Every structure is written in C-alpha cells, then in structure tokens.
Amino acid sequence: MSAEREDSNSKRPFKDTQEVYRTAYETLVGPLLEAPDSPLSRKIAVEQNRLMAHLQKVEDREETESQAQKGNEVIAFNLEGLSVPVALPVDYRGRKRAPENRHNIAQIYFFGDKSLEEIGGFYKLTRARVHQQVEAATCQMLRAVPQAGLPLEKLNFRRPLSDRLRDKLSLARGGVTVGIMEALKGGATYDEGNRVRR
C-alpha cells in the first residue's frame, strides 16, 4: 500500500472529533440561545430563577440540596427525536434510558476528564457501551450538521489520557510512574528515580 493511500485511510486527531461535536452543537444551539424570546431561552431563564430560589432555601436551611436538585430539570432541544442537553442541574444523574443521556455521555467524554470506566459507573454501562453512545451522539450531530472532509469513519474516538488518568492507571498497575514522578519532584536524581522502579 502506498504512503499516499495509507495517509488517506488514517484517522484524524482526537481534537478534530471534539471540534466536530462542538461545531455541530454550537450551530444547532447558538441561534436558539441568541434569540432572547425563544422558548429555549425562556425555559433556561425560568430554570435559572428556580435554581437560585432553591439555593437560597438551602442557604436559609429551609431545604436540603437533594430537594433542590429534584426541582431542576434538564433543559434540552430535540434533534431527530433525541434530547440534546443545553443546561443541566448541578450533579445531574441521568435517569435510566433518558433520551438526553447519549449526549450527556458524549459531552462528559469529549470535554471532561472522566475515564470510560468512570462514565460507565455513573450511568451503569460498560466501557464498550459508553464508547458506542459517544459515537452515536457524534454521528447524530454530523447528520444534522455535515462537515466537509470529516466523515465519521475518519474520526478518532481514542482520547489521549490526561495527567490524572495516567496517574490513576499507574496506581492500578503498582504506581511505578507515580513513584518516579514523586521522587523527581522531591529533588531525586535520575538514578535515584530509577531505583523506585526496581
């Protein structure tokens, strides 16, 4: 296979996949939020006021935080029969099979710092199912807002590990990397850091 052909079959960087989702989301949601009298803008204003009222009651000890959360709804717009969240209550935990879950999962994965296992634990899904939901949400966005030169099969869904996740992985495997980093931060030389590995 020629280098040229290999290049055309290669996956794009992960940041391109993030950008595809973000661009489609902003294209779909932006105009709805810019119009101050749109139903979505009105709903967000109502929910923000309701949340502020609940937070005041929590501060005045008239209500608990869990009661305040129950009073807040997911604010979403509908895209091809699925809800795409625009604003979520603090610490929102998706109901089982809620239509907005797919996009909640995609947004947490693309723009947060949770691993597939952590997201799966939150939604009671396997790693593979979380991955499927992220791909399905992105596919849905691409159908709604096609982007030239970025077909789904070219997108890369393998997110680079953050420092936190890299440390977590190291600890799960005995913590050698974390031990070396701690030793080096503490002023150890390269040779002393290497001794941590043994």
C-alpha positions, -999 to +999 in steps of 0.1 A: +000+000+000+014+034-010+021+060+017-004+083+000-032+057+002-022+049+039-025+086+046-060+089+032-071+060+054-056+073+086-077+086+115-079+123+123-065+136+156-089+133+186-092+171+188-109+171+153-136+148+167-141+171+197-143+200+172-169+182+150-192+178+180-186+213+193-192+230+159-224+210+153-236+217+188-230+254+186-245+256+151-277+239+164-280+256+198-264+290+191-293+306+172-318+293+198-298+309+226-292+342+208-329+349+204-339+362+238-376+354+233-370+319+220-388+291+240-354+277+249-340+310+263-373+315+283-370+279+297-334+285+307-343+318+324-371+301+343-349+272+354-321+295+365-345+315+386-359+283+401-324+270+409-315+304+425-346+302+447-338+266+457-302+276+465-315+304+487-337+280+506-307+257+511-287+286+524-316+295+548-318+258+558-354+256+546-345+229+521-318+202+516-295+201+485-312+169+473-346+185+474-332+215+454-319+191+428-352+174+424-368+207+415-345+212+385-350+198+350-327+191+321-331+219+295-328+204+261-336+209+224-348+180+203-328+166+175-342+138+154-362+126+183-334+127+209-329+154+236-296+172+234-289+189+267-283+227+268-282+232+306-281+205+333-288+208+370-257+206+392-246+169+397-274+158+373-276+120+373-294+108+341-325+086+345-321+051+330-328+053+293-334+091+294-331+104+258-306+131+268-281+105+283-264+098+249-254+135+246-246+139+283-222+110+279-206+124+247-202+159+263-186+144+295-163+122+274-152+150+250-149+179+273-145+164+308-117+144+325-136+111+333-124+078+320-147+054+302-150+033+334-159+064+355-186+075+330-199+039+327-201+036+365-221+068+367-246+055+340-243+018+348-228+010+314-198-010+302-168+008+286-179-005+252-214+008+256-201+043+267-179+043+235-210+033+214-230+061+229-203+087+222-200+075+185-238+075+181-241+111+195-214+123+172-230+105+142-263+122+150-246+156+152-228+150+119-261+140+102-276+173+114-246+195+106-224+177+080-188+189+080-168+187+048-138+164+049-147+149+083-168+117+077-175+096+107-151+068+096-122+092+097-129+104+132-107+093+161-126+085+194-095+075+213-090+103+238-054+110+250-050+103+287-049+133+310-023+135+338-049+125+363-060+094+343-023+085+336-016+086+373-047+066+381-036+039+356-001+039+370-015+034+405-037+005+393-005-012+380+015-007+411+022+031+409+057+029+395+053+060+373+037+080+401+065+069+424+092+081+400+074+114+395+070+120+432+107+112+437+118+136+410+095+163+423+112+157+457+146+165+442+158+129+435+183+125+407+176+104+376+194+074+391+175+077+424+142+079+404+152+048+385+157+029+418+120+035+426+112+014+395+130-017+409 
